[in-house]
Amino acid sequence: MTDGSFIEQQQILVGLKVNSKKHLIEALCAEAAKAHKIESRDLCAAVMKRERLGSTGVGNGVAIPHAAINSVDEPIAVMAILDSPIDFDSADGRDVDIACLVIGPEASDQAQLQMLSSVSQILRQASNCSKLRQAQTAAEALMAIQNIAQSKAA
């Protein structure tokens, strides 16, 4: 999953306008629910429950909210590059402008952990985040992800 295959172009939101952590999570969950025919409310509840355990704002302007639910068979991801950074209670205190929601099946922790690892490998480096922040479209963001993944594999 290090080739950028963890996400599809239609699952990347560029220029998303939200004003809070809750609104960001709701927008990501709504997009995942629509694309994968799952219940948005249940998905949001699971993500918010996980978020109450501790913020998934990992630093450097990045958040990776995640949860496991029984209504998916394989991990899914939805990424947002925000129009303006928002407070996300991140470990480093920095506002978030890149978020990637990762949803995995309750029955398979391993599948979700693999996707979280793939997402984290890309988003933990400031230079990679800078490339994503420059994207004006979902296609440009996906190309950046694929280029980053290919350079890591080389």
Stockholm file with secondary structure:
# STOCKHOLM 1.0

chainA/1-154         MTDGSFIEQQQILVGLKVNSKKHLIEALCAEAAKAHKIESRDLCAAVMKRERLGSTGVGNGVAIPHAAINSVDEPIAVMAILDSPIDFDSADGRDVDIACLVIGPEASDQAQLQMLSSVSQILRQASNCSKLRQAQTAAEALMAIQNIAQSKAA
#=GR chainA/1-154 SS CTTSTTCCGGGEEEEECCSSHHHHHHHHHHHHHHHHTCCHHHHHHHHHHHHHHSCCEEETTEECCEEEETTCSSCEEEEEEEEEEECCCCTTCCCEEEEEEEEEETTCHHHHHHHHHHHHHHHTSHHHHHHHHHCCSHHHHHHHHHHHHHHHHC
#=GC SS_cons         CTTSTTCCGGGEEEEECCSSHHHHHHHHHHHHHHHHTCCHHHHHHHHHHHHHHSCCEEETTEECCEEEETTCSSCEEEEEEEEEEECCCCTTCCCEEEEEEEEEETTCHHHHHHHHHHHHHHHTSHHHHHHHHHCCSHHHHHHHHHHHHHHHHC
//
